[in-house]
Amino acid sequence: MPFDSLREFMAHLEARGALVRVSEPVSPVLEITEIHTRLLADKGPAVLFDRVEGFAMPVLTNLFGTVERVAWGMDREPAQLRAVGETLAFLRQPEPPGGWREALDMLPMLRTVMAMKPKTVGAAPCQEVVLTGSDIDLGRLPAQTCWPGEPAPLITWPLVVTQGPDPKGDRQDSFNLGIYRLQVTGKNTTLMRWLKHRGGAQHHQRWKGAGKREPLPAAVVIGADPGTILAAVTPVPDTLSEYQFAGLLRGKKVELVDCKTVPLKVPAEAEIVLEGHVSLDDYGDEGPYGDHTGYYNSVEQFPVFTISAITMRRQPIYLSTFTGRPPDEPSVLGEALN
C-alpha cells in the first residue's frame, strides 16, 4: 500500500526492524552527523532521536540510508527499481515512438499519468499549528551543524515548492519541487542555495525577467511522504510535476492544501512547512559547508528567503540528513536512481 505520510513509512520501517528509536540525549551540533556516518557505513537502520538537546522536536535521520529503503519509499522492492527507470525513460521521450501499435501501447501509461494529478483538500495535518508574525522562530527547529567550522545551522532535507510567473490558471502541474539547502540566518530568514540550472532558480530568474516587483513565493516542506520526497530528487521531465510523478510512484494521488500566506500548495500530510518569499535583490554569503567532495564549498552569494508563516503538526518530526563524502544519503539515492 502507498504511504500517505512520513509517519506511515516510519511505522512500516519499524515493523521490519529498519528503524530504531534512541532515547539518550544527543546534540544536533556534530554528534548526530557522527552517528549517521557510522550507520551509513554499516548499512544501518533509520533512527529517530527522541531527545535532541535544546529542542522539543525529535529528529529523524538515515531515512534513505540503503537502496532497499529507497525502493520501499517508492512502494517497491529493489528488483523493481529498473521498471521505474523504464517509466521515466518513456516519459522523457521528446516524441511518441513511430507506429500505431506503439502509440496504442502507450495509452494505459498516459492514462495513469493523467489520473495522478494531485487533489486539493480543505484542511490538513500540516496546518494544525500556524505561527505568524513574532511567533515565527526558526530556533524551534533542531537544524544540524554537520561539520566543524560551519557558519550556522543548516536545514538539509527541505522540499522547496515554487511556481513560475506564467502558470495557466491554477495549474498544479506547473509547481516545481527541488531540494536546496537552507542556511539559517535569523529567526525568520535563511539563504536559498539553488544552483542556476535547478528548477527553483529558473523560476526565480523568470520571475525577475517578467518584471515582477514582489519577491518570489516559496514554500519549504520538511518531512513529506516518501513518494513525494523521492519524486523531488528524481529527474522528472519538465512537462510533468513532481507531485504528479509522486502519485505515479505511489499509485495514489497526492493530497495538497493551500498555503496560508503564499499562493502555493503543499502536501497535506507533511510534518512542517515554512512559507515565505525569496528576494529578487537581497543576497547573502552562504557557506562554507561540507560537501560530497569531502571538502568545504567556497562562499557564494544566494538570495534571502524570508518566512511569513510556519505551519506544522501538533507534535512534528524533523527530518534531517548531512552531505559529505560517500557514503551519504545522496549517494545512496543516486545508486538507487541509476
C-alpha positions as CSV (number, residue, x, y, z in Angstrom):
1,M,0.0,0.0,0.0
2,P,1.3,3.5,-0.7
3,F,2.4,5.6,2.2
4,D,0.3,8.7,2.8
5,S,2.7,10.3,5.2
6,L,6.2,10.1,6.6
7,R,4.7,8.5,9.8
8,E,3.2,5.6,7.9
9,F,6.5,4.9,6.2
10,M,8.3,5.1,9.6
11,A,5.8,2.6,11.0
12,H,6.5,0.3,8.1
13,L,10.3,0.5,8.6
14,E,9.9,0.0,12.4
15,A,7.9,-3.2,11.8
16,R,10.7,-4.5,9.6
17,G,13.4,-3.6,12.1
18,A,14.7,-0.9,9.7
19,L,14.0,2.0,12.1
20,V,15.1,2.3,15.8
21,R,14.3,4.9,18.4
22,V,17.1,6.4,20.6
23,S,16.0,7.9,23.9
24,E,19.5,9.0,25.0
25,P,20.1,12.8,24.6
26,V,22.1,13.8,21.5
27,S,23.4,17.1,20.2
28,P,22.4,18.5,16.8
29,V,25.9,20.0,16.7
30,L,28.2,17.4,15.0
31,E,27.0,14.4,17.1
32,I,24.0,13.4,15.0
33,T,26.2,13.6,11.9
34,E,28.9,11.4,13.5
35,I,26.3,8.8,14.4
36,H,24.8,9.0,11.0
37,T,28.1,8.5,9.2
38,R,28.7,5.2,11.1
39,L,25.2,4.0,10.4
40,L,25.6,4.6,6.7
41,A,28.9,2.8,6.6
42,D,27.3,-0.3,8.3
43,K,24.1,-0.1,6.2
44,G,22.3,0.5,9.5
45,P,18.7,1.5,10.2
46,A,16.9,4.8,10.1
47,V,17.0,6.5,13.6
48,L,14.5,8.7,15.4
49,F,16.3,10.7,18.1
50,D,13.6,11.4,20.7
51,R,15.7,13.7,22.9
52,V,17.7,16.3,21.0
53,E,19.4,18.7,23.4
54,G,17.7,22.1,23.5
55,F,14.7,21.2,21.3
56,A,11.3,19.7,21.7
57,M,11.1,18.0,18.3
58,P,12.5,14.6,17.6
59,V,15.0,14.2,14.7
60,L,14.7,11.5,12.1
61,T,17.9,10.6,10.1
62,N,19.2,8.0,7.7
63,L,15.7,7.5,6.3
64,F,17.1,6.6,2.8
65,G,20.4,5.1,4.0
66,T,20.0,1.9,1.9
67,V,18.8,1.1,-1.6
68,E,16.2,-1.2,-0.1
69,R,14.6,1.7,1.9
70,V,14.6,3.9,-1.2
71,A,12.7,1.2,-3.1
72,W,10.3,0.7,-0.1
73,G,9.7,4.5,-0.2
74,M,8.5,4.1,-3.8
75,D,6.3,1.2,-2.6
76,R,8.5,-1.3,-4.4
77,E,11.3,-3.8,-3.8
78,P,14.8,-3.2,-5.1
79,A,14.4,-5.6,-8.1
80,Q,11.5,-3.3,-9.3
81,L,13.6,-0.1,-9.5
82,R,14.5,-0.8,-13.1
83,A,10.8,-0.6,-14.1
84,V,10.7,2.9,-12.5
85,G,13.7,3.8,-14.8
86,E,11.9,2.5,-17.8
87,T,8.8,4.5,-16.9
88,L,11.0,7.7,-16.7
89,A,12.7,6.9,-20.0
90,F,9.3,6.5,-21.6
91,L,8.0,9.8,-20.1
92,R,11.2,11.7,-21.2
93,Q,10.8,10.8,-24.9
94,P,10.5,14.0,-26.9
95,E,8.1,12.3,-29.3
96,P,6.0,9.1,-29.2
97,P,7.6,6.2,-31.0
98,G,6.5,5.5,-34.6
99,G,3.7,3.3,-35.5
100,W,0.1,2.8,-34.3
101,R,0.9,-0.2,-32.2
102,E,3.5,1.6,-30.1
103,A,1.2,4.6,-29.7
104,L,-1.7,2.3,-28.5
105,D,0.7,0.5,-26.1
106,M,1.5,3.9,-24.6
107,L,-2.2,4.8,-23.8
108,P,-2.5,2.9,-20.5
109,M,0.6,4.6,-19.2
110,L,-0.6,8.0,-20.3
111,R,-4.0,7.5,-18.7
112,T,-2.3,6.5,-15.5
113,V,-0.1,9.6,-15.5
114,M,-3.1,11.9,-16.2
115,A,-5.1,10.2,-13.5
116,M,-2.4,11.0,-10.9
117,K,-2.8,14.8,-10.9
118,P,-2.9,15.9,-7.2
119,K,-6.1,16.9,-5.5
120,T,-6.6,19.8,-3.1
121,V,-8.2,19.3,0.4
122,G,-9.6,21.9,2.7
123,A,-7.9,21.0,6.0
124,A,-4.6,19.3,6.7
125,P,-2.4,17.9,9.5
126,C,0.5,20.1,8.4
127,Q,-1.6,23.2,9.5
128,E,-2.6,22.0,12.9
129,V,-0.3,24.7,14.3
130,V,0.1,28.1,12.4
131,L,2.8,30.6,13.5
132,T,2.9,34.0,12.1
133,G,4.4,37.4,13.0
134,S,6.6,37.5,16.1
135,D,5.8,33.8,16.8
136,I,8.0,32.8,13.8
137,D,11.2,31.4,15.1
138,L,13.5,29.0,13.2
139,G,15.2,28.4,16.5
140,R,12.4,25.9,17.2
141,L,13.8,23.6,14.5
142,P,16.7,21.3,15.5
143,A,18.7,22.1,12.4
144,Q,22.0,20.4,12.4
145,T,25.5,21.7,12.4
146,C,27.1,18.9,10.4
147,W,30.8,19.7,10.2
148,P,33.3,21.7,12.2
149,G,33.6,25.4,11.4
150,E,30.3,25.7,9.5
151,P,28.9,29.3,9.9
152,A,25.3,28.4,11.0
153,P,22.8,25.5,11.4
154,L,21.6,24.1,8.1
155,I,18.2,22.8,7.0
156,T,19.3,19.8,4.9
157,W,16.2,18.0,3.7
158,P,13.9,20.8,2.5
159,L,11.5,20.2,-0.4
160,V,11.2,23.7,-1.9
161,V,8.0,24.4,-3.8
162,T,7.9,27.2,-6.4
163,Q,5.9,28.2,-9.4
164,G,6.9,30.3,-12.4
165,P,5.4,33.7,-13.3
166,D,3.2,32.3,-16.1
167,P,1.1,29.3,-15.0
168,K,-2.2,28.8,-16.8
169,G,-4.7,29.4,-14.2
170,D,-4.1,27.4,-11.0
171,R,-2.1,24.6,-12.7
172,Q,-0.8,22.3,-10.1
173,D,1.4,20.6,-12.7
174,S,3.4,23.9,-13.0
175,F,4.8,23.6,-9.5
176,N,8.4,22.6,-9.1
177,L,9.8,20.7,-6.2
178,G,13.6,20.8,-5.5
179,I,15.9,20.1,-2.6
180,Y,18.1,23.1,-1.8
181,R,19.9,23.5,1.5
182,L,18.9,26.5,3.7
183,Q,21.5,28.3,5.9
184,V,19.6,29.7,8.9
185,T,20.5,33.4,9.2
186,G,17.8,34.7,11.7
187,K,14.5,33.9,13.4
188,N,12.6,34.3,10.1
189,T,15.3,34.2,7.4
190,T,17.5,31.7,5.5
191,L,19.6,31.7,2.4
192,M,18.2,29.7,-0.5
193,R,21.1,27.8,-2.1
194,W,19.8,26.8,-5.5
195,L,22.2,26.4,-8.5
196,K,21.3,28.2,-11.7
197,H,20.2,25.1,-13.6
198,R,17.8,23.9,-11.0
199,G,14.0,24.4,-11.4
200,G,13.6,26.8,-8.4
201,A,16.4,29.1,-9.6
202,Q,14.9,29.1,-13.1
203,H,11.6,30.2,-11.7
204,H,13.4,32.9,-9.7
205,Q,15.1,34.2,-12.9
206,R,11.9,34.1,-14.9
207,W,10.1,35.9,-12.1
208,K,12.8,38.7,-12.4
209,G,12.6,38.6,-16.2
210,A,8.8,39.1,-16.1
211,G,9.2,42.4,-14.4
212,K,7.8,41.3,-11.0
213,R,8.4,43.7,-8.2
214,E,7.4,41.5,-5.3
215,P,9.7,38.6,-4.3
216,L,9.1,35.0,-5.5
217,P,6.6,33.0,-3.3
218,A,8.1,29.7,-2.0
219,A,7.2,27.0,0.5
220,V,9.6,24.7,2.2
221,V,8.3,21.3,3.2
222,I,10.2,19.3,5.9
223,G,9.1,15.7,6.3
224,A,6.7,14.7,3.4
225,D,5.6,11.2,2.4
226,P,8.4,9.2,0.9
227,G,7.0,9.2,-2.6
228,T,6.9,13.0,-2.7
229,I,10.4,13.2,-1.3
230,L,11.8,10.8,-3.8
231,A,9.9,12.5,-6.7
232,A,11.7,15.7,-5.8
233,V,15.2,14.1,-6.2
234,T,14.2,12.2,-9.4
235,P,15.0,13.7,-12.9
236,V,11.3,14.1,-13.8
237,P,10.5,15.5,-17.3
238,D,9.8,19.3,-17.4
239,T,6.3,18.5,-18.7
240,L,5.4,16.6,-15.5
241,S,5.0,17.9,-12.0
242,E,6.9,16.1,-9.2
243,Y,3.5,16.0,-7.4
244,Q,2.1,14.1,-10.3
245,F,5.1,11.7,-10.5
246,A,4.8,11.1,-6.8
247,G,1.2,10.0,-7.4
248,L,2.5,7.7,-10.1
249,L,5.1,6.2,-7.8
250,R,2.5,5.7,-5.0
251,G,-0.3,4.6,-7.2
252,K,-2.4,7.2,-5.4
253,K,-2.9,10.9,-5.8
254,V,-1.0,13.3,-3.5
255,E,-3.3,15.4,-1.4
256,L,-2.3,19.1,-1.3
257,V,-3.5,22.0,0.8
258,D,-3.4,25.8,0.1
259,C,-0.7,27.6,2.0
260,K,-1.8,30.2,4.5
261,T,0.3,33.2,3.3
262,V,1.6,32.3,-0.2
263,P,-0.2,31.2,-3.4
264,L,1.2,27.7,-3.4
265,K,0.1,24.2,-2.5
266,V,1.9,21.7,-0.2
267,P,1.5,18.1,0.8
268,A,-1.4,18.0,3.4
269,E,0.3,15.2,5.4
270,A,3.7,17.0,5.8
271,E,5.3,17.5,9.2
272,I,6.5,21.1,8.9
273,V,6.1,23.9,6.2
274,L,7.9,27.2,6.0
275,E,6.0,29.7,3.9
276,G,7.6,32.9,2.5
277,H,9.2,34.8,-0.3
278,V,12.7,34.7,-2.0
279,S,14.1,38.2,-2.5
280,L,14.9,39.3,-6.0
281,D,17.8,41.6,-4.9
282,D,18.8,40.8,-1.4
283,Y,21.6,38.3,-1.3
284,G,23.9,36.9,1.4
285,D,27.1,35.0,1.8
286,E,26.4,31.2,2.0
287,G,28.8,28.7,3.4
288,P,31.4,27.3,3.7
289,Y,29.6,23.9,4.3
290,G,30.9,20.4,4.0
291,D,30.1,18.8,0.6
292,H,30.0,15.4,-1.1
293,T,33.5,16.1,-2.5
294,G,34.9,15.7,1.1
295,Y,35.8,19.4,1.1
296,Y,34.0,22.6,2.1
297,N,32.2,24.6,-0.6
298,S,33.5,28.1,-1.3
299,V,31.4,31.0,0.0
300,E,28.9,32.2,-2.6
301,Q,26.0,34.6,-2.8
302,F,22.4,33.3,-2.7
303,P,19.1,35.0,-2.3
304,V,17.4,35.6,1.1
305,F,14.3,33.6,1.9
306,T,12.0,35.5,4.4
307,I,9.4,33.4,6.2
308,S,5.8,34.7,6.6
309,A,4.4,31.6,8.4
310,I,5.5,28.3,9.9
311,T,2.8,25.6,9.9
312,M,3.2,22.2,11.4
313,R,1.6,19.2,13.0
314,R,1.0,19.4,16.8
315,Q,4.0,17.1,17.5
316,P,6.1,17.4,14.4
317,I,9.0,15.2,13.4
318,Y,12.1,17.0,12.0
319,L,13.6,15.1,9.0
320,S,17.4,15.7,8.6
321,T,20.5,14.4,6.9
322,F,24.0,15.5,6.0
323,T,26.1,15.9,2.9
324,G,29.6,14.5,2.9
325,R,32.0,12.2,1.1
326,P,30.1,9.0,0.2
327,P,28.5,7.0,1.6
328,D,25.9,9.6,2.4
329,E,22.2,9.6,1.6
330,P,22.5,11.5,-1.7
331,S,25.0,8.8,-2.9
332,V,22.6,6.0,-1.9
333,L,19.7,7.8,-3.7
334,G,22.0,8.1,-6.7
335,E,22.8,4.4,-6.7
336,A,19.1,3.5,-6.5
337,L,18.0,6.0,-9.2
338,N,20.8,4.9,-11.5
